[in-house]
Amino acid sequence: MKPICPNCHSSHVIENIDTSMQSISEHVLSPKLLVSLSVGVCKYYKINPMIGMVAGSALATVINLAQQRLIQPPLIKAAVLPRYLCSTCQHSFSL
Ligand SMILES: [Zn+2]
């Protein structure tokens, strides 16, 4: 069943998939990666790897909190409400 534009009642409606959000979630740094990266840096500079582990975990926590605030609300919104774009009047709507 094709959705119909609520503005001009045209059936020329395309699904508006937000690819920019998908690319952001693909490039999200994992906490594991950050910790191993920090430990690797500490080994390289002959610093106690424990410091790197703690620093990496702290950094991962900060990034996670930032991501939850910045990325999660639009992702949840996109998952719950599929967006549609009318190709006749450029009206964007969700069902
Ligand atoms: Zn329309």
PDB file of the backbone (N, CA, C, O) and the ligand in Angstrom, with CONECT records:
HET     ZN  A 101       1
ATOM      1  N   MET A   1       0.841  -1.208   0.000  1.00  0.00           N
ATOM      2  CA  MET A   1       0.000   0.000   0.000  1.00  0.00           C
ATOM      3  C   MET A   1       0.869   1.249   0.000  1.00  0.00           C
ATOM      4  O   MET A   1       1.761   1.400   0.834  1.00  0.00           O
ATOM      5  N   LYS A   2       0.600   2.127  -0.934  1.00  0.00           N
ATOM      6  CA  LYS A   2       1.402   3.352  -1.039  1.00  0.00           C
ATOM      7  C   LYS A   2       0.812   4.467  -0.192  1.00  0.00           C
ATOM      8  O   LYS A   2      -0.402   4.676  -0.202  1.00  0.00           O
ATOM      9  N   PRO A   3       1.643   5.178   0.531  1.00  0.00           N
ATOM     10  CA  PRO A   3       1.115   6.313   1.304  1.00  0.00           C
ATOM     11  C   PRO A   3       0.732   7.473   0.387  1.00  0.00           C
ATOM     12  O   PRO A   3       1.289   7.639  -0.698  1.00  0.00           O
ATOM     13  N   ILE A   4      -0.214   8.256   0.840  1.00  0.00           N
ATOM     14  CA  ILE A   4      -0.687   9.409   0.057  1.00  0.00           C
ATOM     15  C   ILE A   4      -0.354  10.682   0.821  1.00  0.00           C
ATOM     16  O   ILE A   4      -0.527  10.757   2.038  1.00  0.00           O
ATOM     17  N   CYS A   5       0.122  11.669   0.097  1.00  0.00           N
ATOM     18  CA  CYS A   5       0.516  12.938   0.703  1.00  0.00           C
ATOM     19  C   CYS A   5      -0.690  13.611   1.363  1.00  0.00           C
ATOM     20  O   CYS A   5      -1.723  13.802   0.722  1.00  0.00           O
ATOM     21  N   PRO A   6      -0.559  13.972   2.653  1.00  0.00           N
ATOM     22  CA  PRO A   6      -1.687  14.620   3.336  1.00  0.00           C
ATOM     23  C   PRO A   6      -1.888  16.066   2.874  1.00  0.00           C
ATOM     24  O   PRO A   6      -2.933  16.661   3.138  1.00  0.00           O
ATOM     25  N   ASN A   7      -0.902  16.627   2.192  1.00  0.00           N
ATOM     26  CA  ASN A   7      -0.960  18.028   1.779  1.00  0.00           C
ATOM     27  C   ASN A   7      -1.665  18.198   0.427  1.00  0.00           C
ATOM     28  O   ASN A   7      -2.565  19.026   0.292  1.00  0.00           O
ATOM     29  N   CYS A   8      -1.247  17.401  -0.579  1.00  0.00           N
ATOM     30  CA  CYS A   8      -1.824  17.577  -1.904  1.00  0.00           C
ATOM     31  C   CYS A   8      -2.506  16.296  -2.416  1.00  0.00           C
ATOM     32  O   CYS A   8      -2.997  16.260  -3.544  1.00  0.00           O
ATOM     33  N   HIS A   9      -2.532  15.246  -1.576  1.00  0.00           N
ATOM     34  CA  HIS A   9      -3.202  13.975  -1.884  1.00  0.00           C
ATOM     35  C   HIS A   9      -2.622  13.301  -3.122  1.00  0.00           C
ATOM     36  O   HIS A   9      -3.319  12.577  -3.833  1.00  0.00           O
ATOM     37  N   SER A  10      -1.341  13.549  -3.368  1.00  0.00           N
ATOM     38  CA  SER A  10      -0.667  12.896  -4.471  1.00  0.00           C
ATOM     39  C   SER A  10      -0.130  11.540  -4.004  1.00  0.00           C
ATOM     40  O   SER A  10       0.219  11.369  -2.836  1.00  0.00           O
ATOM     41  N   SER A  11      -0.068  10.589  -4.924  1.00  0.00           N
ATOM     42  CA  SER A  11       0.489   9.272  -4.567  1.00  0.00           C
ATOM     43  C   SER A  11       1.962   9.168  -4.942  1.00  0.00           C
ATOM     44  O   SER A  11       2.584   8.120  -4.768  1.00  0.00           O
ATOM     45  N   HIS A  12       2.512  10.259  -5.456  1.00  0.00           N
ATOM     46  CA  HIS A  12       3.938  10.278  -5.794  1.00  0.00           C
ATOM     47  C   HIS A  12       4.755  10.557  -4.538  1.00  0.00           C
ATOM     48  O   HIS A  12       5.304  11.644  -4.354  1.00  0.00           O
ATOM     49  N   VAL A  13       4.816   9.550  -3.692  1.00  0.00           N
ATOM     50  CA  VAL A  13       5.478   9.703  -2.403  1.00  0.00           C
ATOM     51  C   VAL A  13       6.644   8.726  -2.341  1.00  0.00           C
ATOM     52  O   VAL A  13       6.508   7.547  -2.669  1.00  0.00           O
ATOM     53  N   ILE A  14       7.777   9.234  -1.921  1.00  0.00           N
ATOM     54  CA  ILE A  14       8.953   8.369  -1.776  1.00  0.00           C
ATOM     55  C   ILE A  14       9.343   8.276  -0.317  1.00  0.00           C
ATOM     56  O   ILE A  14       9.164   9.221   0.451  1.00  0.00           O
ATOM     57  N   GLU A  15       9.879   7.126   0.055  1.00  0.00           N
ATOM     58  CA  GLU A  15      10.304   6.931   1.426  1.00  0.00           C
ATOM     59  C   GLU A  15      11.572   7.736   1.667  1.00  0.00           C
ATOM     60  O   GLU A  15      12.559   7.607   0.943  1.00  0.00           O
ATOM     61  N   ASN A  16      11.523   8.550   2.675  1.00  0.00           N
ATOM     62  CA  ASN A  16      12.622   9.461   2.963  1.00  0.00           C
ATOM     63  C   ASN A  16      13.541   8.828   4.003  1.00  0.00           C
ATOM     64  O   ASN A  16      13.364   9.033   5.204  1.00  0.00           O
ATOM     65  N   ILE A  17      14.514   8.065   3.542  1.00  0.00           N
ATOM     66  CA  ILE A  17      15.445   7.406   4.459  1.00  0.00           C
ATOM     67  C   ILE A  17      16.613   8.345   4.714  1.00  0.00           C
ATOM     68  O   ILE A  17      17.293   8.796   3.793  1.00  0.00           O
ATOM     69  N   ASP A  18      16.822   8.624   5.990  1.00  0.00           N
ATOM     70  CA  ASP A  18      17.880   9.557   6.362  1.00  0.00           C
ATOM     71  C   ASP A  18      19.216   8.819   6.393  1.00  0.00           C
ATOM     72  O   ASP A  18      19.555   8.171   7.383  1.00  0.00           O
ATOM     73  N   THR A  19      19.963   8.923   5.308  1.00  0.00           N
ATOM     74  CA  THR A  19      21.228   8.193   5.212  1.00  0.00           C
ATOM     75  C   THR A  19      22.317   8.826   6.064  1.00  0.00           C
ATOM     76  O   THR A  19      23.274   8.153   6.444  1.00  0.00           O
ATOM     77  N   SER A  20      22.181  10.121   6.371  1.00  0.00           N
ATOM     78  CA  SER A  20      23.211  10.788   7.164  1.00  0.00           C
ATOM     79  C   SER A  20      23.272  10.203   8.573  1.00  0.00           C
ATOM     80  O   SER A  20      24.353  10.073   9.146  1.00  0.00           O
ATOM     81  N   MET A  21      22.107   9.847   9.134  1.00  0.00           N
ATOM     82  CA  MET A  21      22.082   9.251  10.466  1.00  0.00           C
ATOM     83  C   MET A  21      22.709   7.865  10.447  1.00  0.00           C
ATOM     84  O   MET A  21      23.399   7.481  11.391  1.00  0.00           O
ATOM     85  N   GLN A  22      22.472   7.115   9.376  1.00  0.00           N
ATOM     86  CA  GLN A  22      23.039   5.775   9.274  1.00  0.00           C
ATOM     87  C   GLN A  22      24.556   5.826   9.222  1.00  0.00           C
ATOM     88  O   GLN A  22      25.233   5.009   9.847  1.00  0.00           O
ATOM     89  N   SER A  23      25.092   6.790   8.473  1.00  0.00           N
ATOM     90  CA  SER A  23      26.546   6.870   8.356  1.00  0.00           C
ATOM     91  C   SER A  23      27.170   7.263   9.685  1.00  0.00           C
ATOM     92  O   SER A  23      28.283   6.836   9.992  1.00  0.00           O
ATOM     93  N   ILE A  24      26.471   8.073  10.483  1.00  0.00           N
ATOM     94  CA  ILE A  24      27.003   8.443  11.795  1.00  0.00           C
ATOM     95  C   ILE A  24      27.079   7.213  12.692  1.00  0.00           C
ATOM     96  O   ILE A  24      28.090   6.987  13.357  1.00  0.00           O
ATOM     97  N   SER A  25      26.009   6.416  12.711  1.00  0.00           N
ATOM     98  CA  SER A  25      26.009   5.242  13.587  1.00  0.00           C
ATOM     99  C   SER A  25      27.039   4.215  13.139  1.00  0.00           C
ATOM    100  O   SER A  25      27.533   3.436  13.955  1.00  0.00           O
ATOM    101  N   GLU A  26      27.363   4.206  11.858  1.00  0.00           N
ATOM    102  CA  GLU A  26      28.380   3.273  11.360  1.00  0.00           C
ATOM    103  C   GLU A  26      29.771   3.679  11.810  1.00  0.00           C
ATOM    104  O   GLU A  26      30.652   2.838  11.988  1.00  0.00           O
ATOM    105  N   HIS A  27      29.956   4.990  11.992  1.00  0.00           N
ATOM    106  CA  HIS A  27      31.283   5.477  12.356  1.00  0.00           C
ATOM    107  C   HIS A  27      31.446   5.682  13.856  1.00  0.00           C
ATOM    108  O   HIS A  27      32.404   6.318  14.295  1.00  0.00           O
ATOM    109  N   VAL A  28      30.531   5.157  14.633  1.00  0.00           N
ATOM    110  CA  VAL A  28      30.606   5.284  16.082  1.00  0.00           C
ATOM    111  C   VAL A  28      31.781   4.460  16.596  1.00  0.00           C
ATOM    112  O   VAL A  28      31.951   3.294  16.239  1.00  0.00           O
ATOM    113  N   LEU A  29      32.588   5.098  17.446  1.00  0.00           N
ATOM    114  CA  LEU A  29      33.731   4.398  18.017  1.00  0.00           C
ATOM    115  C   LEU A  29      33.262   3.527  19.176  1.00  0.00           C
ATOM    116  O   LEU A  29      32.529   3.985  20.053  1.00  0.00           O
ATOM    117  N   SER A  30      33.683   2.292  19.170  1.00  0.00           N
ATOM    118  CA  SER A  30      33.284   1.394  20.246  1.00  0.00           C
ATOM    119  C   SER A  30      34.197   1.596  21.446  1.00  0.00           C
ATOM    120  O   SER A  30      35.387   1.861  21.277  1.00  0.00           O
ATOM    121  N   PRO A  31      33.653   1.475  22.667  1.00  0.00           N
ATOM    122  CA  PRO A  31      34.484   1.634  23.880  1.00  0.00           C
ATOM    123  C   PRO A  31      35.664   0.677  23.878  1.00  0.00           C
ATOM    124  O   PRO A  31      36.760   1.046  24.300  1.00  0.00           O
ATOM    125  N   LYS A  32      35.455  -0.553  23.407  1.00  0.00           N
ATOM    126  CA  LYS A  32      36.539  -1.549  23.364  1.00  0.00           C
ATOM    127  C   LYS A  32      37.698  -1.042  22.518  1.00  0.00           C
ATOM    128  O   LYS A  32      38.865  -1.182  22.885  1.00  0.00           O
ATOM    129  N   LEU A  33      37.355  -0.456  21.389  1.00  0.00           N
ATOM    130  CA  LEU A  33      38.368   0.061  20.465  1.00  0.00           C
ATOM    131  C   LEU A  33      39.161   1.182  21.133  1.00  0.00           C
ATOM    132  O   LEU A  33      40.385   1.241  21.016  1.00  0.00           O
ATOM    133  N   LEU A  34      38.450   2.074  21.837  1.00  0.00           N
ATOM    134  CA  LEU A  34      39.100   3.201  22.508  1.00  0.00           C
ATOM    135  C   LEU A  34      40.054   2.718  23.579  1.00  0.00           C
ATOM    136  O   LEU A  34      41.160   3.241  23.713  1.00  0.00           O
ATOM    137  N   VAL A  35      39.626   1.706  24.356  1.00  0.00           N
ATOM    138  CA  VAL A  35      40.462   1.187  25.443  1.00  0.00           C
ATOM    139  C   VAL A  35      41.711   0.543  24.869  1.00  0.00           C
ATOM    140  O   VAL A  35      42.817   0.798  25.345  1.00  0.00           O
ATOM    141  N   SER A  36      41.545  -0.289  23.853  1.00  0.00           N
ATOM    142  CA  SER A  36      42.710  -0.970  23.273  1.00  0.00           C
ATOM    143  C   SER A  36      43.649   0.032  22.615  1.00  0.00           C
ATOM    144  O   SER A  36      44.867  -0.151  22.612  1.00  0.00           O
ATOM    145  N   LEU A  37      43.072   1.091  22.057  1.00  0.00           N
ATOM    146  CA  LEU A  37      43.874   2.150  21.434  1.00  0.00           C
ATOM    147  C   LEU A  37      44.713   2.862  22.492  1.00  0.00           C
ATOM    148  O   LEU A  37      45.902   3.109  22.290  1.00  0.00           O
ATOM    149  N   SER A  38      44.082   3.192  23.625  1.00  0.00           N
ATOM    150  CA  SER A  38      44.782   3.888  24.710  1.00  0.00           C
ATOM    151  C   SER A  38      45.866   3.009  25.299  1.00  0.00           C
ATOM    152  O   SER A  38      46.960   3.489  25.593  1.00  0.00           O
ATOM    153  N   VAL A  39      45.577   1.727  25.477  1.00  0.00           N
ATOM    154  CA  VAL A  39      46.576   0.795  26.027  1.00  0.00           C
ATOM    155  C   VAL A  39      47.749   0.699  25.067  1.00  0.00           C
ATOM    156  O   VAL A  39      48.904   0.667  25.493  1.00  0.00           O
ATOM    157  N   GLY A  40      47.463   0.653  23.790  1.00  0.00           N
ATOM    158  CA  GLY A  40      48.512   0.581  22.770  1.00  0.00           C
ATOM    159  C   GLY A  40      49.402   1.808  22.798  1.00  0.00           C
ATOM    160  O   GLY A  40      50.623   1.701  22.681  1.00  0.00           O
ATOM    161  N   VAL A  41      48.789   2.979  22.954  1.00  0.00           N
ATOM    162  CA  VAL A  41      49.550   4.235  23.017  1.00  0.00           C
ATOM    163  C   VAL A  41      50.458   4.233  24.241  1.00  0.00           C
ATOM    164  O   VAL A  41      51.621   4.629  24.159  1.00  0.00           O
ATOM    165  N   CYS A  42      49.918   3.783  25.389  1.00  0.00           N
ATOM    166  CA  CYS A  42      50.697   3.739  26.630  1.00  0.00           C
ATOM    167  C   CYS A  42      51.866   2.775  26.514  1.00  0.00           C
ATOM    168  O   CYS A  42      52.956   3.063  27.009  1.00  0.00           O
ATOM    169  N   LYS A  43      51.656   1.633  25.867  1.00  0.00           N
ATOM    170  CA  LYS A  43      52.740   0.656  25.668  1.00  0.00           C
ATOM    171  C   LYS A  43      53.840   1.275  24.816  1.00  0.00           C
ATOM    172  O   LYS A  43      55.031   1.085  25.064  1.00  0.00           O
ATOM    173  N   TYR A  44      53.407   2.019  23.810  1.00  0.00           N
ATOM    174  CA  TYR A  44      54.344   2.638  22.888  1.00  0.00           C
ATOM    175  C   TYR A  44      55.221   3.643  23.624  1.00  0.00           C
ATOM    176  O   TYR A  44      56.432   3.692  23.407  1.00  0.00           O
ATOM    177  N   TYR A  45      54.614   4.440  24.489  1.00  0.00           N
ATOM    178  CA  TYR A  45      55.366   5.458  25.224  1.00  0.00           C
ATOM    179  C   TYR A  45      55.875   4.941  26.559  1.00  0.00           C
ATOM    180  O   TYR A  45      56.359   5.717  27.383  1.00  0.00           O
ATOM    181  N   LYS A  46      55.770   3.632  26.781  1.00  0.00           N
ATOM    182  CA  LYS A  46      56.237   2.955  27.994  1.00  0.00           C
ATOM    183  C   LYS A  46      55.583   3.533  29.258  1.00  0.00           C
ATOM    184  O   LYS A  46      56.241   3.724  30.281  1.00  0.00           O
ATOM    185  N   ILE A  47      54.305   3.800  29.168  1.00  0.00           N
ATOM    186  CA  ILE A  47      53.514   4.242  30.317  1.00  0.00           C
ATOM    187  C   ILE A  47      52.747   3.007  30.800  1.00  0.00           C
ATOM    188  O   ILE A  47      52.438   2.116  30.009  1.00  0.00           O
ATOM    189  N   ASN A  48      52.446   2.958  32.085  1.00  0.00           N
ATOM    190  CA  ASN A  48      51.674   1.850  32.641  1.00  0.00           C
ATOM    191  C   ASN A  48      50.374   1.645  31.844  1.00  0.00           C
ATOM    192  O   ASN A  48      49.562   2.566  31.749  1.00  0.00           O
ATOM    193  N   PRO A  49      50.171   0.458  31.276  1.00  0.00           N
ATOM    194  CA  PRO A  49      48.953   0.216  30.472  1.00  0.00           C
ATOM    195  C   PRO A  49      47.660   0.424  31.252  1.00  0.00           C
ATOM    196  O   PRO A  49      46.612   0.692  30.665  1.00  0.00           O
ATOM    197  N   MET A  50      47.737   0.299  32.593  1.00  0.00           N
ATOM    198  CA  MET A  50      46.543   0.537  33.421  1.00  0.00           C
ATOM    199  C   MET A  50      46.043   1.965  33.260  1.00  0.00           C
ATOM    200  O   MET A  50      44.837   2.210  33.244  1.00  0.00           O
ATOM    201  N   ILE A  51      46.970   2.903  33.140  1.00  0.00           N
ATOM    202  CA  ILE A  51      46.593   4.313  32.959  1.00  0.00           C
ATOM    203  C   ILE A  51      45.839   4.458  31.637  1.00  0.00           C
ATOM    204  O   ILE A  51      44.833   5.163  31.552  1.00  0.00           O
ATOM    205  N   GLY A  52      46.346   3.778  30.614  1.00  0.00           N
ATOM    206  CA  GLY A  52      45.687   3.816  29.311  1.00  0.00           C
ATOM    207  C   GLY A  52      44.295   3.215  29.370  1.00  0.00           C
ATOM    208  O   GLY A  52      43.361   3.717  28.745  1.00  0.00           O
ATOM    209  N   MET A  53      44.165   2.123  30.136  1.00  0.00           N
ATOM    210  CA  MET A  53      42.868   1.463  30.261  1.00  0.00           C
ATOM    211  C   MET A  53      41.847   2.380  30.932  1.00  0.00           C
ATOM    212  O   MET A  53      40.697   2.485  30.505  1.00  0.00           O
ATOM    213  N   VAL A  54      42.312   3.050  32.011  1.00  0.00           N
ATOM    214  CA  VAL A  54      41.427   3.961  32.743  1.00  0.00           C
ATOM    215  C   VAL A  54      41.066   5.155  31.857  1.00  0.00           C
ATOM    216  O   VAL A  54      39.906   5.560  31.783  1.00  0.00           O
ATOM    217  N   ALA A  55      42.082   5.710  31.188  1.00  0.00           N
ATOM    218  CA  ALA A  55      41.854   6.874  30.325  1.00  0.00           C
ATOM    219  C   ALA A  55      40.915   6.504  29.174  1.00  0.00           C
ATOM    220  O   ALA A  55      40.017   7.269  28.822  1.00  0.00           O
ATOM    221  N   GLY A  56      41.136   5.322  28.594  1.00  0.00           N
ATOM    222  CA  GLY A  56      40.291   4.873  27.489  1.00  0.00           C
ATOM    223  C   GLY A  56      38.855   4.673  27.920  1.00  0.00           C
ATOM    224  O   GLY A  56      37.926   5.046  27.203  1.00  0.00           O
ATOM    225  N   SER A  57      38.669   4.077  29.108  1.00  0.00           N
ATOM    226  CA  SER A  57      37.316   3.843  29.621  1.00  0.00           C
ATOM    227  C   SER A  57      36.605   5.155  29.892  1.00  0.00           C
ATOM    228  O   SER A  57      35.422   5.310  29.592  1.00  0.00           O
ATOM    229  N   ALA A  58      37.359   6.119  30.476  1.00  0.00           N
ATOM    230  CA  ALA A  58      36.781   7.427  30.774  1.00  0.00           C
ATOM    231  C   ALA A  58      36.374   8.126  29.483  1.00  0.00           C
ATOM    232  O   ALA A  58      35.300   8.722  29.395  1.00  0.00           O
ATOM    233  N   LEU A  59      37.243   8.043  28.489  1.00  0.00           N
ATOM    234  CA  LEU A  59      36.968   8.666  27.189  1.00  0.00           C
ATOM    235  C   LEU A  59      35.751   8.005  26.539  1.00  0.00           C
ATOM    236  O   LEU A  59      34.893   8.683  25.973  1.00  0.00           O
ATOM    237  N   ALA A  60      35.688   6.685  26.626  1.00  0.00           N
ATOM    238  CA  ALA A  60      34.560   5.945  26.042  1.00  0.00           C
ATOM    239  C   ALA A  60      33.254   6.327  26.720  1.00  0.00           C
ATOM    240  O   ALA A  60      32.219   6.443  26.064  1.00  0.00           O
ATOM    241  N   THR A  61      33.303   6.525  28.050  1.00  0.00           N
ATOM    242  CA  THR A  61      32.101   6.910  28.790  1.00  0.00           C
ATOM    243  C   THR A  61      31.618   8.282  28.349  1.00  0.00           C
ATOM    244  O   THR A  61      30.425   8.494  28.135  1.00  0.00           O
ATOM    245  N   VAL A  62      32.554   9.208  28.215  1.00  0.00           N
ATOM    246  CA  VAL A  62      32.212  10.576  27.792  1.00  0.00           C
ATOM    247  C   VAL A  62      31.604  10.549  26.386  1.00  0.00           C
ATOM    248  O   VAL A  62      30.592  11.199  26.125  1.00  0.00           O
ATOM    249  N   ILE A  63      32.232   9.791  25.490  1.00  0.00           N
ATOM    250  CA  ILE A  63      31.738   9.714  24.113  1.00  0.00           C
ATOM    251  C   ILE A  63      30.370   9.040  24.071  1.00  0.00           C
ATOM    252  O   ILE A  63      29.483   9.453  23.323  1.00  0.00           O
ATOM    253  N   ASN A  64      30.214   7.999  24.883  1.00  0.00           N
ATOM    254  CA  ASN A  64      28.925   7.303  24.934  1.00  0.00           C
ATOM    255  C   ASN A  64      27.810   8.233  25.388  1.00  0.00           C
ATOM    256  O   ASN A  64      26.719   8.233  24.818  1.00  0.00           O
ATOM    257  N   LEU A  65      28.091   9.029  26.420  1.00  0.00           N
ATOM    258  CA  LEU A  65      27.085   9.962  26.930  1.00  0.00           C
ATOM    259  C   LEU A  65      26.724  10.985  25.865  1.00  0.00           C
ATOM    260  O   LEU A  65      25.554  11.322  25.681  1.00  0.00           O
ATOM    261  N   ALA A  66      27.746  11.477  25.162  1.00  0.00           N
ATOM    262  CA  ALA A  66      27.522  12.463  24.102  1.00  0.00           C
ATOM    263  C   ALA A  66      26.707  11.843  22.975  1.00  0.00           C
ATOM    264  O   ALA A  66      25.809  12.481  22.426  1.00  0.00           O
ATOM    265  N   GLN A  67      27.022  10.597  22.635  1.00  0.00           N
ATOM    266  CA  GLN A  67      26.307   9.915  21.557  1.00  0.00           C
ATOM    267  C   GLN A  67      24.854   9.667  21.928  1.00  0.00           C
ATOM    268  O   GLN A  67      23.959   9.792  21.092  1.00  0.00           O
ATOM    269  N   GLN A  68      24.628   9.315  23.184  1.00  0.00           N
ATOM    270  CA  GLN A  68      23.254   9.056  23.621  1.00  0.00           C
ATOM    271  C   GLN A  68      22.401  10.306  23.492  1.00  0.00           C
ATOM    272  O   GLN A  68      21.220  10.241  23.151  1.00  0.00           O
ATOM    273  N   ARG A  69      23.023  11.451  23.772  1.00  0.00           N
ATOM    274  CA  ARG A  69      22.287  12.711  23.683  1.00  0.00           C
ATOM    275  C   ARG A  69      22.107  13.152  22.243  1.00  0.00           C
ATOM    276  O   ARG A  69      21.050  13.658  21.866  1.00  0.00           O
ATOM    277  N   LEU A  70      23.144  12.958  21.439  1.00  0.00           N
ATOM    278  CA  LEU A  70      23.115  13.486  20.073  1.00  0.00           C
ATOM    279  C   LEU A  70      22.468  12.533  19.077  1.00  0.00           C
ATOM    280  O   LEU A  70      21.717  12.960  18.201  1.00  0.00           O
ATOM    281  N   ILE A  71      22.761  11.240  19.212  1.00  0.00           N
ATOM    282  CA  ILE A  71      22.366  10.312  18.158  1.00  0.00           C
ATOM    283  C   ILE A  71      21.086   9.554  18.486  1.00  0.00           C
ATOM    284  O   ILE A  71      20.250   9.351  17.606  1.00  0.00           O
ATOM    285  N   GLN A  72      20.923   9.141  19.717  1.00  0.00           N
ATOM    286  CA  GLN A  72      19.793   8.261  20.009  1.00  0.00           C
ATOM    287  C   GLN A  72      18.413   8.840  19.742  1.00  0.00           C
ATOM    288  O   GLN A  72      17.586   8.156  19.138  1.00  0.00           O
ATOM    289  N   PRO A  73      18.123  10.071  20.165  1.00  0.00           N
ATOM    290  CA  PRO A  73      16.752  10.551  19.899  1.00  0.00           C
ATOM    291  C   PRO A  73      16.354  10.522  18.424  1.00  0.00           C
ATOM    292  O   PRO A  73      15.268  10.033  18.112  1.00  0.00           O
ATOM    293  N   PRO A  74      17.192  11.029  17.491  1.00  0.00           N
ATOM    294  CA  PRO A  74      16.786  10.950  16.074  1.00  0.00           C
ATOM    295  C   PRO A  74      16.696   9.526  15.565  1.00  0.00           C
ATOM    296  O   PRO A  74      15.861   9.232  14.708  1.00  0.00           O
ATOM    297  N   LEU A  75      17.545   8.622  16.077  1.00  0.00           N
ATOM    298  CA  LEU A  75      17.510   7.231  15.618  1.00  0.00           C
ATOM    299  C   LEU A  75      16.221   6.559  16.057  1.00  0.00           C
ATOM    300  O   LEU A  75      15.599   5.831  15.284  1.00  0.00           O
ATOM    301  N   ILE A  76      15.820   6.806  17.302  1.00  0.00           N
ATOM    302  CA  ILE A  76      14.581   6.226  17.817  1.00  0.00           C
ATOM    303  C   ILE A  76      13.401   6.781  17.027  1.00  0.00           C
ATOM    304  O   ILE A  76      12.487   6.048  16.650  1.00  0.00           O
ATOM    305  N   LYS A  77      13.439   8.083  16.785  1.00  0.00           N
ATOM    306  CA  LYS A  77      12.384   8.743  16.045  1.00  0.00           C
ATOM    307  C   LYS A  77      12.259   8.154  14.630  1.00  0.00           C
ATOM    308  O   LYS A  77      11.157   7.922  14.133  1.00  0.00           O
ATOM    309  N   ALA A  78      13.415   7.918  13.998  1.00  0.00           N
ATOM    310  CA  ALA A  78      13.437   7.390  12.638  1.00  0.00           C
ATOM    311  C   ALA A  78      12.912   5.959  12.609  1.00  0.00           C
ATOM    312  O   ALA A  78      12.265   5.541  11.649  1.00  0.00           O
ATOM    313  N   ALA A  79      13.205   5.201  13.694  1.00  0.00           N
ATOM    314  CA  ALA A  79      12.776   3.811  13.732  1.00  0.00           C
ATOM    315  C   ALA A  79      11.269   3.717  13.955  1.00  0.00           C
ATOM    316  O   ALA A  79      10.606   2.844  13.394  1.00  0.00           O
ATOM    317  N   VAL A  80      10.729   4.622  14.779  1.00  0.00           N
ATOM    318  CA  VAL A  80       9.303   4.587  15.099  1.00  0.00           C
ATOM    319  C   VAL A  80       8.487   5.191  13.968  1.00  0.00           C
ATOM    320  O   VAL A  80       7.448   4.655  13.584  1.00  0.00           O
ATOM    321  N   LEU A  81       8.966   6.311  13.436  1.00  0.00           N
ATOM    322  CA  LEU A  81       8.222   7.017  12.404  1.00  0.00           C
ATOM    323  C   LEU A  81       8.962   6.993  11.067  1.00  0.00           C
ATOM    324  O   LEU A  81       9.928   7.735  10.886  1.00  0.00           O
ATOM    325  N   PRO A  82       8.531   6.166  10.147  1.00  0.00           N
ATOM    326  CA  PRO A  82       9.146   6.238   8.822  1.00  0.00           C
ATOM    327  C   PRO A  82       8.751   7.534   8.128  1.00  0.00           C
ATOM    328  O   PRO A  82       7.577   7.903   8.106  1.00  0.00           O
ATOM    329  N   ARG A  83       9.723   8.212   7.571  1.00  0.00           N
ATOM    330  CA  ARG A  83       9.468   9.503   6.939  1.00  0.00           C
ATOM    331  C   ARG A  83       9.175   9.312   5.458  1.00  0.00           C
ATOM    332  O   ARG A  83       9.752   8.450   4.795  1.00  0.00           O
ATOM    333  N   TYR A  84       8.275  10.129   4.964  1.00  0.00           N
ATOM    334  CA  TYR A  84       7.948  10.100   3.540  1.00  0.00           C
ATOM    335  C   TYR A  84       8.070  11.497   2.969  1.00  0.00           C
ATOM    336  O   TYR A  84       7.837  12.492   3.657  1.00  0.00           O
ATOM    337  N   LEU A  85       8.436  11.555   1.711  1.00  0.00           N
ATOM    338  CA  LEU A  85       8.573  12.843   1.040  1.00  0.00           C
ATOM    339  C   LEU A  85       7.732  12.838  -0.233  1.00  0.00           C
ATOM    340  O   LEU A  85       7.874  11.965  -1.089  1.00  0.00           O
ATOM    341  N   CYS A  86       6.855  13.833  -0.335  1.00  0.00           N
ATOM    342  CA  CYS A  86       6.011  13.949  -1.515  1.00  0.00           C
ATOM    343  C   CYS A  86       6.825  14.569  -2.644  1.00  0.00           C
ATOM    344  O   CYS A  86       7.403  15.645  -2.491  1.00  0.00           O
ATOM    345  N   SER A  87       6.862  13.873  -3.784  1.00  0.00           N
ATOM    346  CA  SER A  87       7.641  14.402  -4.913  1.00  0.00           C
ATOM    347  C   SER A  87       6.852  15.437  -5.704  1.00  0.00           C
ATOM    348  O   SER A  87       7.389  16.043  -6.632  1.00  0.00           O
ATOM    349  N   THR A  88       5.592  15.649  -5.353  1.00  0.00           N
ATOM    350  CA  THR A  88       4.784  16.646  -6.053  1.00  0.00           C
ATOM    351  C   THR A  88       4.910  18.013  -5.395  1.00  0.00           C
ATOM    352  O   THR A  88       5.147  19.015  -6.070  1.00  0.00           O
ATOM    353  N   CYS A  89       4.750  18.052  -4.058  1.00  0.00           N
ATOM    354  CA  CYS A  89       4.791  19.356  -3.371  1.00  0.00           C
ATOM    355  C   CYS A  89       5.941  19.452  -2.380  1.00  0.00           C
ATOM    356  O   CYS A  89       6.048  20.450  -1.667  1.00  0.00           O
ATOM    357  N   GLN A  90       6.820  18.424  -2.313  1.00  0.00           N
ATOM    358  CA  GLN A  90       7.987  18.390  -1.425  1.00  0.00           C
ATOM    359  C   GLN A  90       7.605  18.437   0.053  1.00  0.00           C
ATOM    360  O   GLN A  90       8.416  18.817   0.898  1.00  0.00           O
ATOM    361  N   HIS A  91       6.373  18.050   0.356  1.00  0.00           N
ATOM    362  CA  HIS A  91       5.930  18.023   1.738  1.00  0.00           C
ATOM    363  C   HIS A  91       6.447  16.735   2.391  1.00  0.00           C
ATOM    364  O   HIS A  91       6.243  15.642   1.863  1.00  0.00           O
ATOM    365  N   SER A  92       7.112  16.869   3.530  1.00  0.00           N
ATOM    366  CA  SER A  92       7.608  15.663   4.210  1.00  0.00           C
ATOM    367  C   SER A  92       6.691  15.347   5.382  1.00  0.00           C
ATOM    368  O   SER A  92       6.304  16.235   6.142  1.00  0.00           O
ATOM    369  N   PHE A  93       6.355  14.083   5.517  1.00  0.00           N
ATOM    370  CA  PHE A  93       5.404  13.681   6.558  1.00  0.00           C
ATOM    371  C   PHE A  93       5.709  12.269   7.013  1.00  0.00           C
ATOM    372  O   PHE A  93       6.466  11.546   6.365  1.00  0.00           O
ATOM    373  N   SER A  94       5.114  11.876   8.139  1.00  0.00           N
ATOM    374  CA  SER A  94       5.236  10.507   8.624  1.00  0.00           C
ATOM    375  C   SER A  94       3.849   9.970   8.910  1.00  0.00           C
ATOM    376  O   SER A  94       2.938  10.727   9.246  1.00  0.00           O
ATOM    377  N   LEU A  95       3.690   8.655   8.777  1.00  0.00           N
ATOM    378  CA  LEU A  95       2.374   8.061   8.972  1.00  0.00           C
ATOM    379  C   LEU A  95       2.151   7.691  10.438  1.00  0.00           C
ATOM    380  O   LEU A  95       1.090   7.175  10.790  1.00  0.00           O
TER     381      LEU A  95
HETATM  382 ZN    ZN A 101       2.155  16.540  -1.729  1.00  0.00          ZN2+
END
